[in-house]
Amino acid sequence: MKTKIGVYICHCGGNISDYVDVEKVKQAIEKEEGVSLSKTTIFACADSNQKEMVEDIKNNNLEGVVVASCSPKLHQITFRAVTERAGLNKYNYVHANIREQASWAHSDKKTEATEKAIQIVKAAVAKARLATSLNPIKIESKKSVAVIGAGVAGLKSALELANMGVNVHLIERDFFIGGRVAQWDNLCTSNDKGKDIISRLYKEISSKKNIQLYTGAEVISYSGSIGDFHLKLKIQPRFIHNNSNTEKLQKAIDACPVEVPDAFNFNITKRKAIYKNFPGEFPELPVIDIVSCTKCGVCEKICDQIDFSQKEEIIDINIGSVLMATGFDPYMPAEAEFGYQQSDNVITLPQFQRLIANSNNKLSYLNKEIKNIAFIYCVGSRQVEGENKYCSRYCCTTTIHAAIEAKKKFPEINNFHFTRGIRTYGKQEILYRESLLNGDVYLQSYEDDPAQVLIENGKTIVRINDILTKKKEVDIDADLVVLVTGMTPREDNSIGSLFKLPKGRDKFFNEIHMKLRPVETVIDGITIAGACQGPKNVMESINSGLSAAVKSYSYVSKGELELEPIIAVINKDACIWCGKCAAVCPFGAIKMENDGKKDFAIMNNSVCKGCGMCLPVCPTDAIELIAYSNKEIESMIDALL
Amino acid sequence: MSRINTKFGTDLKKFGTVDFQACYNCGNCTAVCSLSTEEHSFPREMVRYSALGMQDEIKASLKPWLCYYCGECTEHCPQTANPGELMMSLRRWLTAKYDWTGLSGLLYKSFALTFIAMLLIAVGVIAFAFKENFNQETIMHFGHYFEMFAVGAVFALILTPNLIRMWWYVIVKPKVKADFKIYLNSAKELFIHMFTQKRALGCDDNQVRWFEHMILVFGYIALLFTTVFLDWFSATNKFIIVLGYVESIVIFIVTFHFMLGRIQKKKEVAKFSQPSDWLFVIWLFLMGFSAFFVRLFIDMGLIENHFWIYLFHIIVLVQWAAIIVPFGKWSHFLYRSFAMYFENIIASAGKKN
């Protein structure tokens, strides 16, 4: 029991003292057991008072400190720091809120407000008497990070982590790196090509000894927690030996008789079963798509480096943190949505981008020359009826940029934009102007009256009631209709399910706090970056990749982690393992264990957040929360009554 | 329903538009316009029709004529899409559409053609004078009758049919039902606007320009009357002689000021000049200026030895009467006042029904 407790009662300028008689509070508290010093102060948080507190604690060898002022959300950290500066363990500090809970709440009843304030401070003193010094829990943390997804966000964060001296396992499910960005030709507002950016990043990655890249790799299981995750990877073989002869391989590709839709070009072209996406792609080694391959053996005869005996590998990795950068899938329009799959000349924006990138001299699609292009915006985004309420943010700019690029390449074309309002925010606005000056026509409608795609006598007519022209009905005869499809979460969410990553309303992975903790997830040690978190453009993806890298680094940089000591502890002897605590724990920190004599609950100290959910459900009262023990809470209640 | 026609925008460029396609429909132009009203809101609507190539709507609209080009819309346009110059270009385009001969359109679009036409007329006049052995009396006599004849012919053959076409586009085709009484009652508007251009006073800070323009109109009409009906160059009456001098001075001083404005480009209205604008103002200036000197030479007895001054005057005059009046900017004098007249008819018919 402490006998030297210092109590400070704050005026808060008048916010408290105008309604609560702080002198009276001080007089009442002075007499409390254990209180050796009590003071009032105009502003407890002021620098001068903080210094005075430090002096008081040192000179009087105070064992506990209470400040009665505002909400602990505002200044608990401030005063804990004061006690620490004075050499007193910060858990000996107790905060009493007499502003929000007394003066502001009862400004019309001053006497009662004062009485209530006295009780609140007494309760705080009661807690302070029993408070004990605590030290942070220290756990070992592996100095390596797994980056899942080698798209632009993953590549950039892997590089950044490697630069900071961390071992990086870069895991890519596809056989080639670069993700979506590798699929884009010219990027907007900078003069780069998507694949050039990827090859620059690849060159940097390959020069780093502390980055291990796995392609064709999937995470199949995971265990452990922050500082000590264990992942199991399944790595598919390429069926081709490294250092193969490029010429022979090209001949093998040419000879392959199997043709399947090329996903790299969003299925508007075909590829072979042995393939690479484009010259100079990384890794610069083709792969055999074993699902489509008929094993006819034609390629083997041409190139002896092809080896069907290669087997998939399973490897284990041990890391301190996981950085998720698994990207997005473009929205797939439903059948008949704006004529999709009803008419051959209705395609999506990603398909259009590949079409422009692959076309030269003349723009044609399915052997039909293209003159009039109709872009229909917000397909799969900002849906009134559908699931996707959000704006995909990148599509207005990308479409306008694609229209400009197309016009540059094929000056004869006409672009018609059927929009629901253009959002080319920031520097991208100049593209909008450029496209307008190119003579592109913009039409607009509200969500309840969207543009219509009509197939009439073999013609594809796009019609709209243009709200910019007195809602007049206007139309065009389109040779190509491009559905401006937004971003959606990955259709295959197996990785999210594996890690039990929470998803937001829009089904993308969710951060803890949109503004204050934008790359952290509720699972300690797992960060998110790029478009797996929500629609982002290249620049934004890289930004989030960099910040996730720094956050992941902070978990592993010291080789050990300091965690908050206020956690729940389980009394093994009292525990009868009913499993109720494990069921209510939102963090999955409680597991069952058996020592050969009985089943009992065991707490993972690095996962417990000290929320206290497990306490009330325990039938044998076997769990106690450090710093909020029954004894402490009971003494506070006694003081209040 | 109408099909979007992007070629129209390209076509309109030849009539003088400047970047109007940069418009992103904020509507600032319409908000700042002091002549735009809720019922007659412009210029954004016209920018939009132009972007979509809705020619029928533009032909049926009088809005281009309701704008008197103060230039505020252009000053406030965040996209520098020059709505003011678009309205000006639409007036040129409408002038070309009203003209049944189609010559206006050709001349607006091609300066080369305009130049050749002007040159041919000059050569023709000189050839005629050569044929007449530069006989002063015959040529001056001819000149006087040419003026009378030209006024009549241009009105009868070109301008009246064109006005009928304008009426067709804006009243008959849109099926405005107006009886004769409405036409009669609205006639007052026609003459008020023809001779006062009072709507131009609705533009902010436009008093000086309005005044200059009005005295130019009066000076021009009066000089036409003085030379054609009072036969100024042969007059002996002192009053008529002085009247002619005053009128011609008014014309060349005001037009000189207008030319200066187009060179200095301080005001929006004068920033973009098409060949048709230059021709109009320069030829009006030359007419006033040469008429003044012809009469001065007559009064000083110099004309016999300096007959070239009259030849110059008659060349300018024939070019003016044969090209600029029927196919050039001159006709805005009629279309603007008739637009106010038709607008009044449409409004009265609307009220009645």
Interface residues (C-beta under 8 A of the other chain):
Chain A: N414 F416 I422 Y432 R433 L436 L437 G439 V441 Y442 L443 Q444 R463 D466 L468 T469 K470 K472 E473 V474 D475 I476 D477
Chain B: M1 S2 R3 I4 T6 G9 T10 D19 Q21 A22 C23 Y24 N25 E45 R48 Y49 A51 L52 M54 Q79
